Amino acid sequence: MEKEKEIRLIVRIVNKDLNGKLAIARAIMGLKGISHRTGKMLAQKFIEEAKIDANTKLGEIPEEMDKKLEDIILNPGKHGVPSWCLNRRKDFETGQDSHLIMGELDFGLRKDLQRLSKIKSYRGLRLGWGLTVRGQKTKSTHRGKGGVIGVIKKEIALKMKASPAAEKKEEKKK
């Protein structure tokens, strides 16, 4: 009988608890800012550098290799991940390609929106008002921004017509 490998059920990487029962690529998708494509590329780089089996689950890798995986996630450009796979290419301030995850991603997005609204660009103003930015129609379809303009039910329309007329009659009588 073979000795079963001990699996860590929870693996802490980049200050986030990840599921150790999943494959490496699938598990690191739990980090905000890593999609399925990026997760697969980062996992592939980690497997090449660590020289482990491609079917290894995240909980099966030794704890010493967690730092190596963390380094690949935080600095993918240094490990040969192509720039088209990064989520922050040609940063406005630095001009560098980088990949932001977790809180850094939220902070970067908030900073970009503040910059756009500060310079009063069309896009920044529309984002500030909570409206669409890229030319979508908002008259009939736009979530949470008011009702549809158009048809009113008969009962409601009659009530609306009756109330102003009744008020005018009362005013004339006085």
C-alpha positions as CSV (number, residue, x, y, z in Angstrom):
1,M,0.0,0.0,0.0
2,E,1.4,3.4,-1.0
3,K,1.9,6.1,1.5
4,E,-0.6,9.0,0.7
5,K,0.8,12.5,0.3
6,E,-0.3,14.8,3.0
7,I,-2.3,17.7,1.5
8,R,-2.5,21.1,3.1
9,L,-6.1,22.1,2.7
10,I,-5.5,25.8,3.1
11,V,-2.4,27.4,1.6
12,R,-1.6,31.1,2.4
13,I,-0.2,32.9,-0.6
14,V,-0.1,36.7,-0.9
15,N,-2.0,37.1,2.4
16,K,-5.0,35.1,1.0
17,D,-6.0,31.6,2.0
18,L,-6.3,29.4,-1.1
19,N,-7.9,26.0,-1.5
20,G,-5.1,23.4,-1.4
21,K,-7.3,20.6,-3.0
22,L,-7.3,22.4,-6.4
23,A,-4.7,22.4,-9.1
24,I,-2.2,25.2,-8.9
25,A,-3.7,27.2,-11.8
26,R,-7.2,26.8,-10.5
27,A,-6.3,27.7,-7.0
28,I,-4.4,30.9,-7.7
29,M,-7.4,32.2,-9.6
30,G,-8.8,32.8,-6.1
31,L,-6.6,35.9,-6.0
32,K,-8.3,39.1,-7.2
33,G,-6.6,40.2,-10.5
34,I,-5.7,36.7,-11.7
35,S,-8.0,35.3,-14.4
36,H,-8.0,31.8,-15.9
37,R,-5.5,32.7,-18.7
38,T,-3.1,34.5,-16.3
39,G,-3.5,31.8,-13.7
40,K,-2.6,29.1,-16.2
41,M,0.5,31.0,-17.4
42,L,1.7,31.7,-13.9
43,A,1.2,28.1,-12.9
44,Q,3.1,26.9,-15.9
45,K,6.1,29.2,-15.1
46,F,6.0,27.9,-11.5
47,I,5.9,24.2,-12.6
48,E,8.9,24.9,-15.0
49,E,11.0,26.6,-12.4
50,A,10.2,24.3,-9.5
51,K,10.4,21.2,-11.7
52,I,7.3,19.5,-10.3
53,D,4.6,17.5,-12.0
54,A,1.9,19.5,-13.9
55,N,-0.9,17.7,-12.1
56,T,0.3,18.6,-8.7
57,K,-2.3,20.2,-6.4
58,L,-1.5,23.4,-4.5
59,G,-1.6,21.7,-1.1
60,E,0.9,19.0,-2.2
61,I,3.8,21.4,-2.9
62,P,6.2,21.9,0.0
63,E,5.9,25.1,2.2
64,E,9.4,26.2,1.0
65,M,8.1,26.6,-2.5
66,D,5.3,28.9,-1.5
67,K,7.7,31.9,-1.5
68,K,8.7,31.0,-5.1
69,L,5.1,30.9,-6.3
70,E,4.4,34.2,-4.5
71,D,7.4,35.8,-6.2
72,I,6.2,34.6,-9.6
73,I,2.7,36.0,-8.9
74,L,4.0,39.4,-7.7
75,N,6.6,39.8,-10.4
76,P,5.5,37.9,-13.5
77,G,7.5,40.1,-15.9
78,K,10.8,39.0,-14.3
79,H,9.9,35.3,-14.8
80,G,9.2,35.6,-18.5
81,V,5.5,36.0,-18.6
82,P,4.6,38.1,-21.8
83,S,3.5,41.7,-21.3
84,W,0.2,41.1,-23.1
85,C,-0.8,38.8,-20.1
86,L,-0.3,41.6,-17.5
87,N,-3.3,43.6,-16.3
88,R,-1.5,47.0,-16.1
89,R,0.5,47.7,-19.3
90,K,2.1,51.1,-19.8
91,D,1.1,52.6,-16.4
92,F,0.1,56.3,-16.7
93,E,2.7,57.5,-14.2
94,T,5.6,55.1,-14.6
95,G,5.2,53.8,-18.1
96,Q,6.1,50.3,-16.9
97,D,4.2,47.0,-17.5
98,S,3.1,45.5,-14.2
99,H,0.5,43.0,-12.8
100,L,-1.5,44.2,-9.9
101,I,-3.4,42.0,-7.5
102,M,-5.7,42.2,-4.5
103,G,-5.6,45.7,-2.8
104,E,-3.1,47.2,-5.2
105,L,-5.6,46.5,-8.1
106,D,-8.4,48.3,-6.3
107,F,-6.1,51.2,-5.3
108,G,-4.8,51.6,-8.9
109,L,-8.4,51.6,-10.3
110,R,-9.5,54.2,-7.8
111,K,-6.5,56.4,-8.6
112,D,-7.2,56.2,-12.3
113,L,-10.9,57.2,-11.8
114,Q,-9.9,60.1,-9.6
115,R,-7.4,61.3,-12.2
116,L,-10.1,61.1,-14.9
117,S,-12.7,63.0,-12.8
118,K,-10.1,65.6,-11.7
119,I,-9.2,66.5,-15.3
120,K,-12.9,66.5,-16.1
121,S,-12.7,64.2,-19.0
122,Y,-16.0,63.0,-20.6
123,R,-15.2,59.4,-19.4
124,G,-14.4,60.6,-15.8
125,L,-17.6,62.7,-15.5
126,R,-19.8,59.8,-16.8
127,L,-18.1,57.4,-14.4
128,G,-18.6,59.8,-11.5
129,W,-22.3,60.1,-12.4
130,G,-22.7,56.4,-12.6
131,L,-23.7,56.4,-16.3
132,T,-22.4,54.4,-19.2
133,V,-19.2,55.5,-20.8
134,R,-18.9,53.7,-24.1
135,G,-22.0,54.9,-26.0
136,Q,-24.6,52.3,-24.8
137,K,-28.2,53.3,-24.9
138,T,-29.8,54.1,-21.5
139,K,-33.3,55.0,-22.4
140,S,-34.8,51.5,-22.2
141,T,-32.1,49.4,-20.8
142,H,-29.9,50.5,-18.0
143,R,-29.8,48.7,-14.6
144,G,-30.8,50.6,-11.5
145,K,-30.9,54.1,-13.0
146,G,-34.7,54.7,-12.9
147,G,-37.7,53.3,-14.7
148,V,-38.4,52.8,-18.4
149,I,-39.6,55.8,-20.3
150,G,-42.7,54.9,-22.3
151,V,-45.9,52.9,-21.6
152,I,-47.8,53.4,-18.4
153,K,-50.6,51.1,-17.1
154,K,-54.1,52.3,-17.7
155,E,-55.0,52.5,-14.0
156,I,-52.0,54.6,-13.1
157,A,-52.6,56.9,-16.1
158,L,-56.2,57.4,-15.0
159,K,-55.2,58.3,-11.5
160,M,-52.6,60.7,-12.7
161,K,-55.1,62.4,-15.0
162,A,-57.9,62.5,-12.4
163,S,-55.9,64.0,-9.6
164,P,-54.8,67.3,-11.3
165,A,-58.4,67.8,-12.7
166,A,-60.0,67.3,-9.3
167,E,-57.6,69.8,-7.7
168,K,-58.5,72.4,-10.4
169,K,-62.3,72.0,-9.8
170,E,-61.8,72.4,-6.1
171,E,-59.8,75.6,-6.6
172,K,-62.5,77.1,-8.9
173,K,-65.3,76.4,-6.4
174,K,-63.5,78.4,-3.7
